[in-house]
């Protein structure tokens, strides 16, 4: 039987998610939005492309949680995106309220779903979602690391004129300015990045600029678009996670996952490599970090903890 995939939020990312899922025939799609017309309109528009693209799944739009009942996968993008000049953290107050409502809806109707959260500020929102809903921690995960790593890999490929397929890297920690590009685990055609520096293929300074551009990758797009934030790459990243779960691919993917002692942290969500398979987050991969990476990762998770403390002040239920 086809899986039921519900997308909570039918905005820019939600619509792109629906389109990608349809093209891949990953499951039947229910688009949910407080603005029912947007959900229904996008579902119908994508469904009307099925004769052209040759996919065979059902798509529907709704603003009633009953229609999302017993979903296998839920991807959440409900919330407000950034405007130019805003940080992701500026969205905290408003998106926290929205996520509380969403948590209540999915807990009532799809308590067994694998839930992927994309709403920002990501790490704190996914943590709040888990707390509000009470759903198992291995079934609630945040999308950020795939996107940040993908941006980094793309920039490196442009710089080095090497296919993205030949570059492997992880960007971990919080999904904000403190995110950490794991240079020690970055491999280009099997070579460590340090070797490329030695060979004169890239300078340390240039690499630093690329890391910096990655950290500000989302803001660069917000500035261009003027209205709204990135959606193609975020949606592609969310679909990769859903696919690994639905097809039990057990891919190793950088995601915001709940830490219970891993990397020295407890009771907090942060970006780490995980294995996603049919049981959800099946394992957290413990990468060997260099001293610098470890220090930067700690700082990054601390900034997530600080923002979570701010969230607790906004809502004592957390
Ligand atoms: N329940 C369901 N949907 C909601 C709710 C709610 N309580 N509140 C808002 N929405 C819907 C809006 O109606 C809108 O259609 O969420 C959708 C968000 O879509 P966009 O504004 O287009 O935002 P998008 O670019 O998709 O980003 C969504 O993901 O990456 C993050 O920072 C980004 O937090 C933002 C989120």
py3Dmol code that shows the C-alpha trace and the ligand (Angstrom):
import py3Dmol

protein = """\
ATOM      1  CA  UNK A   1       0.000   0.000   0.000  1.00  0.00           C
ATOM      2  CA  UNK A   2       1.201   3.499  -0.766  1.00  0.00           C
ATOM      3  CA  UNK A   3       2.370   5.556   2.173  1.00  0.00           C
ATOM      4  CA  UNK A   4       0.416   8.605   3.318  1.00  0.00           C
ATOM      5  CA  UNK A   5       2.590  11.691   3.471  1.00  0.00           C
ATOM      6  CA  UNK A   6       1.164  14.837   5.034  1.00  0.00           C
ATOM      7  CA  UNK A   7       2.737  18.226   4.514  1.00  0.00           C
ATOM      8  CA  UNK A   8       1.757  20.699   7.226  1.00  0.00           C
ATOM      9  CA  UNK A   9       2.206  24.097   5.592  1.00  0.00           C
ATOM     10  CA  UNK A  10       1.497  24.413   1.888  1.00  0.00           C
ATOM     11  CA  UNK A  11       3.633  27.476   1.245  1.00  0.00           C
ATOM     12  CA  UNK A  12       6.810  27.679  -0.804  1.00  0.00           C
ATOM     13  CA  UNK A  13       8.540  24.676   0.747  1.00  0.00           C
ATOM     14  CA  UNK A  14       5.317  22.699   1.225  1.00  0.00           C
ATOM     15  CA  UNK A  15       4.345  23.048  -2.439  1.00  0.00           C
ATOM     16  CA  UNK A  16       7.820  22.064  -3.629  1.00  0.00           C
ATOM     17  CA  UNK A  17       7.808  19.065  -1.282  1.00  0.00           C
ATOM     18  CA  UNK A  18       4.483  17.951  -2.747  1.00  0.00           C
ATOM     19  CA  UNK A  19       5.807  18.264  -6.286  1.00  0.00           C
ATOM     20  CA  UNK A  20       9.005  16.323  -5.589  1.00  0.00           C
ATOM     21  CA  UNK A  21       7.136  13.589  -3.701  1.00  0.00           C
ATOM     22  CA  UNK A  22       4.694  13.274  -6.597  1.00  0.00           C
ATOM     23  CA  UNK A  23       7.473  13.022  -9.190  1.00  0.00           C
ATOM     24  CA  UNK A  24       9.134  10.293  -7.114  1.00  0.00           C
ATOM     25  CA  UNK A  25       5.794   8.574  -6.350  1.00  0.00           C
ATOM     26  CA  UNK A  26       6.952   8.341  -2.752  1.00  0.00           C
ATOM     27  CA  UNK A  27       3.389   8.251  -1.414  1.00  0.00           C
ATOM     28  CA  UNK A  28      -0.035   9.876  -1.499  1.00  0.00           C
ATOM     29  CA  UNK A  29       0.189  13.519  -0.488  1.00  0.00           C
ATOM     30  CA  UNK A  30      -2.097  15.491   1.813  1.00  0.00           C
ATOM     31  CA  UNK A  31      -1.309  19.192   1.815  1.00  0.00           C
ATOM     32  CA  UNK A  32      -2.534  20.858   5.007  1.00  0.00           C
ATOM     33  CA  UNK A  33      -2.608  24.615   5.586  1.00  0.00           C
ATOM     34  CA  UNK A  34      -4.606  27.064   7.703  1.00  0.00           C
ATOM     35  CA  UNK A  35      -5.249  28.695   4.344  1.00  0.00           C
ATOM     36  CA  UNK A  36      -7.260  25.774   2.908  1.00  0.00           C
ATOM     37  CA  UNK A  37      -7.423  27.310  -0.569  1.00  0.00           C
ATOM     38  CA  UNK A  38      -3.644  27.310  -0.949  1.00  0.00           C
ATOM     39  CA  UNK A  39      -3.472  23.635   0.045  1.00  0.00           C
ATOM     40  CA  UNK A  40      -6.320  22.633  -2.265  1.00  0.00           C
ATOM     41  CA  UNK A  41      -5.097  24.779  -5.160  1.00  0.00           C
ATOM     42  CA  UNK A  42      -1.534  23.434  -5.045  1.00  0.00           C
ATOM     43  CA  UNK A  43      -2.707  19.824  -4.690  1.00  0.00           C
ATOM     44  CA  UNK A  44      -4.960  20.227  -7.726  1.00  0.00           C
ATOM     45  CA  UNK A  45      -2.301  22.010  -9.773  1.00  0.00           C
ATOM     46  CA  UNK A  46       0.287  19.286  -9.139  1.00  0.00           C
ATOM     47  CA  UNK A  47      -2.295  16.530  -9.733  1.00  0.00           C
ATOM     48  CA  UNK A  48      -3.033  18.080 -13.117  1.00  0.00           C
ATOM     49  CA  UNK A  49       0.611  17.592 -14.092  1.00  0.00           C
ATOM     50  CA  UNK A  50       0.351  13.819 -13.579  1.00  0.00           C
ATOM     51  CA  UNK A  51      -0.682  13.018 -17.170  1.00  0.00           C
ATOM     52  CA  UNK A  52       2.359  14.971 -18.409  1.00  0.00           C
ATOM     53  CA  UNK A  53       4.864  13.637 -15.890  1.00  0.00           C
ATOM     54  CA  UNK A  54       3.332  10.182 -15.678  1.00  0.00           C
ATOM     55  CA  UNK A  55       3.081   9.782 -11.909  1.00  0.00           C
ATOM     56  CA  UNK A  56       0.337   7.900 -10.159  1.00  0.00           C
ATOM     57  CA  UNK A  57      -0.393   9.098  -6.622  1.00  0.00           C
ATOM     58  CA  UNK A  58      -3.279  10.917  -4.941  1.00  0.00           C
ATOM     59  CA  UNK A  59      -2.951  14.546  -3.911  1.00  0.00           C
ATOM     60  CA  UNK A  60      -5.423  16.487  -1.783  1.00  0.00           C
ATOM     61  CA  UNK A  61      -5.577  19.743   0.149  1.00  0.00           C
ATOM     62  CA  UNK A  62      -7.219  20.439   3.510  1.00  0.00           C
ATOM     63  CA  UNK A  63      -7.287  22.520   6.664  1.00  0.00           C
ATOM     64  CA  UNK A  64      -8.810  19.717   8.739  1.00  0.00           C
ATOM     65  CA  UNK A  65      -6.472  17.472  10.745  1.00  0.00           C
ATOM     66  CA  UNK A  66      -8.964  14.593  10.393  1.00  0.00           C
ATOM     67  CA  UNK A  67      -7.961  14.357   6.714  1.00  0.00           C
ATOM     68  CA  UNK A  68      -4.332  13.798   7.747  1.00  0.00           C
ATOM     69  CA  UNK A  69      -5.273  10.892  10.046  1.00  0.00           C
ATOM     70  CA  UNK A  70      -2.822   7.962  10.254  1.00  0.00           C
ATOM     71  CA  UNK A  71      -0.128   9.561   8.147  1.00  0.00           C
ATOM     72  CA  UNK A  72       3.082   7.557   7.772  1.00  0.00           C
ATOM     73  CA  UNK A  73       5.211  10.660   7.316  1.00  0.00           C
ATOM     74  CA  UNK A  74       4.574  14.285   8.249  1.00  0.00           C
ATOM     75  CA  UNK A  75       6.751  17.131   7.059  1.00  0.00           C
ATOM     76  CA  UNK A  76       6.198  20.442   8.812  1.00  0.00           C
ATOM     77  CA  UNK A  77       6.864  23.809   7.236  1.00  0.00           C
ATOM     78  CA  UNK A  78       4.001  25.684   8.905  1.00  0.00           C
ATOM     79  CA  UNK A  79       5.271  29.034  10.057  1.00  0.00           C
ATOM     80  CA  UNK A  80       6.626  32.316   8.946  1.00  0.00           C
ATOM     81  CA  UNK A  81       9.791  32.609   6.843  1.00  0.00           C
ATOM     82  CA  UNK A  82      12.485  35.277   7.232  1.00  0.00           C
ATOM     83  CA  UNK A  83      12.417  38.731   5.714  1.00  0.00           C
ATOM     84  CA  UNK A  84      15.652  40.454   4.624  1.00  0.00           C
ATOM     85  CA  UNK A  85      17.718  41.457   7.671  1.00  0.00           C
ATOM     86  CA  UNK A  86      16.051  38.925   9.996  1.00  0.00           C
ATOM     87  CA  UNK A  87      17.849  36.006  11.620  1.00  0.00           C
ATOM     88  CA  UNK A  88      16.134  32.634  11.986  1.00  0.00           C
ATOM     89  CA  UNK A  89      16.007  33.306  15.740  1.00  0.00           C
ATOM     90  CA  UNK A  90      13.784  36.346  15.131  1.00  0.00           C
ATOM     91  CA  UNK A  91      11.033  33.902  14.120  1.00  0.00           C
ATOM     92  CA  UNK A  92      10.978  32.174  17.510  1.00  0.00           C
ATOM     93  CA  UNK A  93       7.909  33.745  19.173  1.00  0.00           C
ATOM     94  CA  UNK A  94       5.545  33.446  16.229  1.00  0.00           C
ATOM     95  CA  UNK A  95       6.629  30.006  15.022  1.00  0.00           C
ATOM     96  CA  UNK A  96       6.546  28.578  18.539  1.00  0.00           C
ATOM     97  CA  UNK A  97       2.819  29.343  18.747  1.00  0.00           C
ATOM     98  CA  UNK A  98       2.202  27.778  15.346  1.00  0.00           C
ATOM     99  CA  UNK A  99       4.169  24.650  16.226  1.00  0.00           C
ATOM    100  CA  UNK A 100       2.195  24.181  19.445  1.00  0.00           C
ATOM    101  CA  UNK A 101      -0.989  24.046  17.419  1.00  0.00           C
ATOM    102  CA  UNK A 102       0.582  21.664  14.879  1.00  0.00           C
ATOM    103  CA  UNK A 103       1.912  19.390  17.646  1.00  0.00           C
ATOM    104  CA  UNK A 104      -1.579  19.120  19.081  1.00  0.00           C
ATOM    105  CA  UNK A 105      -3.041  18.267  15.669  1.00  0.00           C
ATOM    106  CA  UNK A 106      -0.553  15.537  14.763  1.00  0.00           C
ATOM    107  CA  UNK A 107      -0.534  13.969  18.225  1.00  0.00           C
ATOM    108  CA  UNK A 108      -4.307  13.506  17.979  1.00  0.00           C
ATOM    109  CA  UNK A 109      -4.380  12.161  14.438  1.00  0.00           C
ATOM    110  CA  UNK A 110      -1.018  10.547  13.539  1.00  0.00           C
ATOM    111  CA  UNK A 111       0.811   9.442  16.684  1.00  0.00           C
ATOM    112  CA  UNK A 112       2.800   6.798  14.760  1.00  0.00           C
ATOM    113  CA  UNK A 113       4.130   9.066  12.022  1.00  0.00           C
ATOM    114  CA  UNK A 114       7.757   9.823  11.256  1.00  0.00           C
ATOM    115  CA  UNK A 115       7.862  13.605  11.609  1.00  0.00           C
ATOM    116  CA  UNK A 116      10.337  15.862   9.846  1.00  0.00           C
ATOM    117  CA  UNK A 117      10.372  19.485  10.961  1.00  0.00           C
ATOM    118  CA  UNK A 118      11.661  22.269   8.716  1.00  0.00           C
ATOM    119  CA  UNK A 119      10.188  25.342  10.442  1.00  0.00           C
ATOM    120  CA  UNK A 120      12.787  27.774  11.833  1.00  0.00           C
ATOM    121  CA  UNK A 121      14.550  28.419  14.138  1.00  0.00           C
ATOM    122  CA  UNK A 122      14.972  24.746  13.404  1.00  0.00           C
ATOM    123  CA  UNK A 123      16.698  23.119  16.379  1.00  0.00           C
ATOM    124  CA  UNK A 124      14.537  24.853  18.968  1.00  0.00           C
ATOM    125  CA  UNK A 125      11.315  24.374  17.022  1.00  0.00           C
ATOM    126  CA  UNK A 126      11.930  20.638  16.549  1.00  0.00           C
ATOM    127  CA  UNK A 127      12.716  20.303  20.258  1.00  0.00           C
ATOM    128  CA  UNK A 128       9.522  22.191  21.140  1.00  0.00           C
ATOM    129  CA  UNK A 129       7.559  20.014  18.727  1.00  0.00           C
ATOM    130  CA  UNK A 130       8.778  16.877  20.493  1.00  0.00           C
ATOM    131  CA  UNK A 131       7.962  18.323  23.925  1.00  0.00           C
ATOM    132  CA  UNK A 132       4.513  19.581  22.920  1.00  0.00           C
ATOM    133  CA  UNK A 133       3.517  16.395  21.086  1.00  0.00           C
ATOM    134  CA  UNK A 134       5.188  13.814  23.330  1.00  0.00           C
ATOM    135  CA  UNK A 135       5.885  11.679  20.236  1.00  0.00           C
ATOM    136  CA  UNK A 136       8.954   9.406  20.445  1.00  0.00           C
ATOM    137  CA  UNK A 137      12.261  11.231  20.028  1.00  0.00           C
ATOM    138  CA  UNK A 138      13.509   8.863  17.335  1.00  0.00           C
ATOM    139  CA  UNK A 139      10.412   9.663  15.265  1.00  0.00           C
ATOM    140  CA  UNK A 140      10.841  13.452  15.382  1.00  0.00           C
ATOM    141  CA  UNK A 141      13.754  14.918  13.506  1.00  0.00           C
ATOM    142  CA  UNK A 142      14.744  18.278  12.035  1.00  0.00           C
ATOM    143  CA  UNK A 143      15.904  19.092   8.516  1.00  0.00           C
ATOM    144  CA  UNK A 144      18.912  21.396   8.357  1.00  0.00           C
ATOM    145  CA  UNK A 145      22.201  19.517   8.077  1.00  0.00           C
ATOM    146  CA  UNK A 146      21.503  18.076   4.627  1.00  0.00           C
ATOM    147  CA  UNK A 147      20.731  21.567   3.362  1.00  0.00           C
ATOM    148  CA  UNK A 148      23.754  23.200   4.987  1.00  0.00           C
ATOM    149  CA  UNK A 149      26.046  20.382   3.812  1.00  0.00           C
ATOM    150  CA  UNK A 150      24.563  20.570   0.342  1.00  0.00           C
ATOM    151  CA  UNK A 151      25.235  24.298   0.159  1.00  0.00           C
ATOM    152  CA  UNK A 152      28.822  23.772   1.304  1.00  0.00           C
ATOM    153  CA  UNK A 153      29.396  20.960  -1.193  1.00  0.00           C
ATOM    154  CA  UNK A 154      27.927  23.055  -4.004  1.00  0.00           C
ATOM    155  CA  UNK A 155      30.160  26.044  -3.220  1.00  0.00           C
ATOM    156  CA  UNK A 156      33.222  23.768  -2.999  1.00  0.00           C
ATOM    157  CA  UNK A 157      32.364  22.136  -6.322  1.00  0.00           C
ATOM    158  CA  UNK A 158      32.083  25.542  -7.993  1.00  0.00           C
ATOM    159  CA  UNK A 159      35.409  26.640  -6.545  1.00  0.00           C
ATOM    160  CA  UNK A 160      37.311  23.434  -7.317  1.00  0.00           C
ATOM    161  CA  UNK A 161      35.477  22.718 -10.578  1.00  0.00           C
ATOM    162  CA  UNK A 162      34.746  19.197  -9.399  1.00  0.00           C
ATOM    163  CA  UNK A 163      31.383  17.441  -9.572  1.00  0.00           C
ATOM    164  CA  UNK A 164      29.257  17.666  -6.433  1.00  0.00           C
ATOM    165  CA  UNK A 165      29.054  13.867  -6.589  1.00  0.00           C
ATOM    166  CA  UNK A 166      32.750  13.611  -5.782  1.00  0.00           C
ATOM    167  CA  UNK A 167      32.588  15.717  -2.634  1.00  0.00           C
ATOM    168  CA  UNK A 168      31.528  14.418   0.766  1.00  0.00           C
ATOM    169  CA  UNK A 169      31.086  16.655   3.754  1.00  0.00           C
ATOM    170  CA  UNK A 170      29.007  17.355   6.821  1.00  0.00           C
ATOM    171  CA  UNK A 171      27.849  20.625   8.281  1.00  0.00           C
ATOM    172  CA  UNK A 172      26.718  20.014  11.850  1.00  0.00           C
ATOM    173  CA  UNK A 173      25.616  21.804  15.028  1.00  0.00           C
ATOM    174  CA  UNK A 174      22.765  24.304  15.132  1.00  0.00           C
ATOM    175  CA  UNK A 175      21.109  25.596  11.953  1.00  0.00           C
ATOM    176  CA  UNK A 176      22.312  29.155  12.442  1.00  0.00           C
ATOM    177  CA  UNK A 177      25.400  31.289  12.162  1.00  0.00           C
ATOM    178  CA  UNK A 178      27.230  28.935  14.526  1.00  0.00           C
ATOM    179  CA  UNK A 179      26.873  25.843  12.289  1.00  0.00           C
ATOM    180  CA  UNK A 180      30.126  23.913  11.864  1.00  0.00           C
ATOM    181  CA  UNK A 181      31.541  22.679   8.554  1.00  0.00           C
ATOM    182  CA  UNK A 182      33.431  19.512   9.454  1.00  0.00           C
ATOM    183  CA  UNK A 183      36.574  20.108   7.434  1.00  0.00           C
ATOM    184  CA  UNK A 184      38.281  17.071   8.971  1.00  0.00           C
ATOM    185  CA  UNK A 185      35.576  14.798   7.504  1.00  0.00           C
ATOM    186  CA  UNK A 186      35.424  16.601   4.142  1.00  0.00           C
ATOM    187  CA  UNK A 187      36.678  14.501   1.250  1.00  0.00           C
ATOM    188  CA  UNK A 188      37.108  15.556  -2.342  1.00  0.00           C
ATOM    189  CA  UNK A 189      37.639  12.671  -4.743  1.00  0.00           C
ATOM    190  CA  UNK A 190      38.662  10.702  -1.661  1.00  0.00           C
ATOM    191  CA  UNK A 191      41.261  13.257  -0.578  1.00  0.00           C
ATOM    192  CA  UNK A 192      41.153  15.271   2.639  1.00  0.00           C
ATOM    193  CA  UNK A 193      40.762  18.997   2.186  1.00  0.00           C
ATOM    194  CA  UNK A 194      44.104  19.556   3.947  1.00  0.00           C
ATOM    195  CA  UNK A 195      45.827  17.741   1.079  1.00  0.00           C
ATOM    196  CA  UNK A 196      44.209  20.064  -1.456  1.00  0.00           C
ATOM    197  CA  UNK A 197      45.498  23.035   0.522  1.00  0.00           C
ATOM    198  CA  UNK A 198      49.002  21.524   0.478  1.00  0.00           C
ATOM    199  CA  UNK A 199      48.720  20.935  -3.257  1.00  0.00           C
ATOM    200  CA  UNK A 200      47.764  24.603  -3.741  1.00  0.00           C
ATOM    201  CA  UNK A 201      44.307  23.757  -5.160  1.00  0.00           C
ATOM    202  CA  UNK A 202      42.636  26.009  -2.597  1.00  0.00           C
ATOM    203  CA  UNK A 203      43.960  28.418   0.024  1.00  0.00           C
ATOM    204  CA  UNK A 204      42.966  28.381   3.686  1.00  0.00           C
ATOM    205  CA  UNK A 205      41.584  31.902   3.260  1.00  0.00           C
ATOM    206  CA  UNK A 206      39.394  30.922   0.309  1.00  0.00           C
ATOM    207  CA  UNK A 207      38.147  27.871   2.198  1.00  0.00           C
ATOM    208  CA  UNK A 208      37.295  30.153   5.117  1.00  0.00           C
ATOM    209  CA  UNK A 209      35.276  32.368   2.780  1.00  0.00           C
ATOM    210  CA  UNK A 210      33.358  29.354   1.480  1.00  0.00           C
ATOM    211  CA  UNK A 211      32.599  28.186   5.014  1.00  0.00           C
ATOM    212  CA  UNK A 212      31.365  31.684   5.816  1.00  0.00           C
ATOM    213  CA  UNK A 213      29.197  31.825   2.689  1.00  0.00           C
ATOM    214  CA  UNK A 214      27.687  28.467   3.696  1.00  0.00           C
ATOM    215  CA  UNK A 215      26.782  29.801   7.140  1.00  0.00           C
ATOM    216  CA  UNK A 216      25.056  32.745   5.489  1.00  0.00           C
ATOM    217  CA  UNK A 217      23.691  30.630   2.626  1.00  0.00           C
ATOM    218  CA  UNK A 218      20.078  31.095   3.667  1.00  0.00           C
ATOM    219  CA  UNK A 219      20.436  34.846   4.222  1.00  0.00           C
ATOM    220  CA  UNK A 220      22.004  35.278   0.760  1.00  0.00           C
ATOM    221  CA  UNK A 221      18.844  33.849  -0.792  1.00  0.00           C
ATOM    222  CA  UNK A 222      16.505  35.821   1.490  1.00  0.00           C
ATOM    223  CA  UNK A 223      18.272  38.971   0.295  1.00  0.00           C
ATOM    224  CA  UNK A 224      17.815  38.072  -3.373  1.00  0.00           C
ATOM    225  CA  UNK A 225      14.205  36.982  -3.080  1.00  0.00           C
ATOM    226  CA  UNK A 226      13.196  39.954  -0.908  1.00  0.00           C
ATOM    227  CA  UNK A 227       9.965  38.061  -0.113  1.00  0.00           C
ATOM    228  CA  UNK A 228      10.376  34.707   1.607  1.00  0.00           C
ATOM    229  CA  UNK A 229      13.317  32.362   1.954  1.00  0.00           C
ATOM    230  CA  UNK A 230      14.880  29.416   0.129  1.00  0.00           C
ATOM    231  CA  UNK A 231      12.590  26.559  -0.811  1.00  0.00           C
ATOM    232  CA  UNK A 232      13.958  24.321  -3.583  1.00  0.00           C
ATOM    233  CA  UNK A 233      17.024  23.046  -1.699  1.00  0.00           C
ATOM    234  CA  UNK A 234      15.205  22.835   1.662  1.00  0.00           C
ATOM    235  CA  UNK A 235      12.433  20.770   0.057  1.00  0.00           C
ATOM    236  CA  UNK A 236      14.903  18.467  -1.716  1.00  0.00           C
ATOM    237  CA  UNK A 237      16.642  17.886   1.625  1.00  0.00           C
ATOM    238  CA  UNK A 238      13.378  17.083   3.418  1.00  0.00           C
ATOM    239  CA  UNK A 239      12.424  14.596   0.712  1.00  0.00           C
ATOM    240  CA  UNK A 240      15.766  12.793   1.042  1.00  0.00           C
ATOM    241  CA  UNK A 241      14.974  12.176   4.724  1.00  0.00           C
ATOM    242  CA  UNK A 242      11.431  11.009   3.985  1.00  0.00           C
ATOM    243  CA  UNK A 243      12.688   8.679   1.260  1.00  0.00           C
ATOM    244  CA  UNK A 244      15.265   7.086   3.549  1.00  0.00           C
ATOM    245  CA  UNK A 245      12.473   6.357   6.058  1.00  0.00           C
ATOM    246  CA  UNK A 246       9.809   5.174   3.604  1.00  0.00           C
ATOM    247  CA  UNK A 247      12.172   2.898   1.652  1.00  0.00           C
ATOM    248  CA  UNK A 248      14.271   1.889   4.670  1.00  0.00           C
ATOM    249  CA  UNK A 249      17.426   3.092   2.900  1.00  0.00           C
ATOM    250  CA  UNK A 250      19.361   3.554   6.149  1.00  0.00           C
ATOM    251  CA  UNK A 251      21.188   6.533   4.672  1.00  0.00           C
ATOM    252  CA  UNK A 252      23.653   8.446   6.796  1.00  0.00           C
ATOM    253  CA  UNK A 253      22.256  11.966   6.834  1.00  0.00           C
ATOM    254  CA  UNK A 254      23.094  15.055   8.890  1.00  0.00           C
ATOM    255  CA  UNK A 255      19.879  15.966  10.732  1.00  0.00           C
ATOM    256  CA  UNK A 256      18.774  17.698  13.921  1.00  0.00           C
ATOM    257  CA  UNK A 257      18.359  14.761  16.313  1.00  0.00           C
ATOM    258  CA  UNK A 258      17.789  14.380  20.034  1.00  0.00           C
ATOM    259  CA  UNK A 259      21.077  13.888  21.852  1.00  0.00           C
ATOM    260  CA  UNK A 260      21.281  11.621  24.906  1.00  0.00           C
ATOM    261  CA  UNK A 261      24.953  11.821  25.740  1.00  0.00           C
ATOM    262  CA  UNK A 262      26.253  11.750  22.158  1.00  0.00           C
ATOM    263  CA  UNK A 263      28.898  14.395  21.496  1.00  0.00           C
ATOM    264  CA  UNK A 264      28.773  15.181  25.228  1.00  0.00           C
ATOM    265  CA  UNK A 265      25.263  16.665  25.175  1.00  0.00           C
ATOM    266  CA  UNK A 266      22.029  15.611  26.797  1.00  0.00           C
ATOM    267  CA  UNK A 267      18.406  16.555  26.345  1.00  0.00           C
ATOM    268  CA  UNK A 268      18.871  18.830  23.328  1.00  0.00           C
ATOM    269  CA  UNK A 269      18.359  18.647  19.571  1.00  0.00           C
ATOM    270  CA  UNK A 270      21.320  19.492  17.328  1.00  0.00           C
ATOM    271  CA  UNK A 271      22.681  18.644  13.903  1.00  0.00           C
ATOM    272  CA  UNK A 272      24.575  15.336  13.846  1.00  0.00           C
ATOM    273  CA  UNK A 273      24.898  12.518  11.305  1.00  0.00           C
ATOM    274  CA  UNK A 274      22.181   9.916  11.811  1.00  0.00           C
ATOM    275  CA  UNK A 275      20.951   6.753  10.125  1.00  0.00           C
ATOM    276  CA  UNK A 276      17.352   7.026   8.963  1.00  0.00           C
ATOM    277  CA  UNK A 277      15.510   3.784   8.234  1.00  0.00           C
ATOM    278  CA  UNK A 278      12.096   2.242   8.828  1.00  0.00           C
ATOM    279  CA  UNK A 279      12.311   2.794  12.601  1.00  0.00           C
ATOM    280  CA  UNK A 280      13.055   6.493  12.238  1.00  0.00           C
ATOM    281  CA  UNK A 281      16.361   7.743  13.597  1.00  0.00           C
ATOM    282  CA  UNK A 282      18.008   4.353  14.050  1.00  0.00           C
ATOM    283  CA  UNK A 283      21.421   5.511  15.115  1.00  0.00           C
ATOM    284  CA  UNK A 284      23.436   8.632  15.822  1.00  0.00           C
ATOM    285  CA  UNK A 285      26.871   8.472  14.223  1.00  0.00           C
ATOM    286  CA  UNK A 286      29.688   9.615  16.452  1.00  0.00           C
ATOM    287  CA  UNK A 287      32.172  11.363  14.123  1.00  0.00           C
ATOM    288  CA  UNK A 288      35.740  11.835  15.237  1.00  0.00           C
ATOM    289  CA  UNK A 289      36.095  15.588  15.585  1.00  0.00           C
ATOM    290  CA  UNK A 290      39.301  17.598  15.593  1.00  0.00           C
ATOM    291  CA  UNK A 291      39.888  19.801  18.650  1.00  0.00           C
ATOM    292  CA  UNK A 292      38.757  22.909  16.749  1.00  0.00           C
ATOM    293  CA  UNK A 293      35.672  21.166  15.414  1.00  0.00           C
ATOM    294  CA  UNK A 294      34.761  19.930  18.868  1.00  0.00           C
ATOM    295  CA  UNK A 295      35.063  23.423  20.351  1.00  0.00           C
ATOM    296  CA  UNK A 296      33.018  24.967  17.525  1.00  0.00           C
ATOM    297  CA  UNK A 297      30.374  22.216  17.810  1.00  0.00           C
ATOM    298  CA  UNK A 298      30.084  22.825  21.571  1.00  0.00           C
ATOM    299  CA  UNK A 299      29.615  26.562  21.026  1.00  0.00           C
ATOM    300  CA  UNK A 300      26.995  25.884  18.394  1.00  0.00           C
ATOM    301  CA  UNK A 301      24.970  23.544  20.611  1.00  0.00           C
ATOM    302  CA  UNK A 302      25.285  26.027  23.456  1.00  0.00           C
ATOM    303  CA  UNK A 303      23.684  28.690  21.295  1.00  0.00           C
ATOM    304  CA  UNK A 304      20.807  26.269  20.616  1.00  0.00           C
ATOM    305  CA  UNK A 305      20.498  25.733  24.392  1.00  0.00           C
ATOM    306  CA  UNK A 306      20.403  29.501  24.966  1.00  0.00           C
ATOM    307  CA  UNK A 307      17.665  29.937  22.401  1.00  0.00           C
ATOM    308  CA  UNK A 308      15.718  27.077  23.980  1.00  0.00           C
ATOM    309  CA  UNK A 309      15.977  28.894  27.323  1.00  0.00           C
ATOM    310  CA  UNK A 310      14.520  31.957  25.602  1.00  0.00           C
ATOM    311  CA  UNK A 311      11.702  29.753  24.253  1.00  0.00           C
ATOM    312  CA  UNK A 312      10.964  28.519  27.774  1.00  0.00           C
ATOM    313  CA  UNK A 313      10.545  32.119  28.875  1.00  0.00           C
ATOM    314  CA  UNK A 314       8.035  32.684  26.080  1.00  0.00           C
ATOM    315  CA  UNK A 315       6.129  29.475  26.926  1.00  0.00           C
ATOM    316  CA  UNK A 316       6.562  27.963  30.411  1.00  0.00           C
ATOM    317  CA  UNK A 317       4.898  24.738  29.091  1.00  0.00           C
ATOM    318  CA  UNK A 318       8.253  23.870  27.512  1.00  0.00           C
TER     319      UNK A 318
END
"""
ligand_1 = """\
36
LIG
N -0.960 25.503 10.540
C -0.705 25.160 9.269
N -0.131 25.979 8.379
C 0.209 27.194 8.799
C -0.004 27.625 10.127
C -0.624 26.724 11.011
N -0.872 27.048 12.290
N 0.456 28.894 10.237
C 0.956 29.242 9.041
N 0.804 28.217 8.172
C 1.166 28.158 6.747
C 0.981 29.480 6.009
O -0.384 29.679 5.675
C 1.879 29.275 4.789
O 1.162 28.772 3.670
O 2.545 27.872 6.601
C 2.894 28.223 5.261
C 4.341 28.706 5.249
O 4.686 28.912 3.929
P 5.645 30.116 3.455
O 5.207 31.382 4.114
O 5.699 30.078 1.968
O 7.051 29.722 4.090
P 8.164 28.668 3.548
O 9.121 29.379 2.674
O 7.481 27.456 3.025
O 8.935 28.346 4.908
C 8.278 27.744 6.010
O 10.296 26.753 6.856
O 12.549 27.031 6.325
C 11.503 27.393 7.171
O 12.151 29.620 7.818
C 11.218 28.865 7.090
O 9.953 28.825 9.108
C 9.844 28.901 7.705
C 9.205 27.598 7.192
"""
view = py3Dmol.view(width=600, height=400)
view.addModel(protein, "pdb")
view.setStyle({"model": 0}, {"cartoon": {"style": "trace"}})
view.addModel(ligand_1, "xyz")
view.setStyle({"model": 1}, {"stick": {}})
view.zoomTo()
view.show()
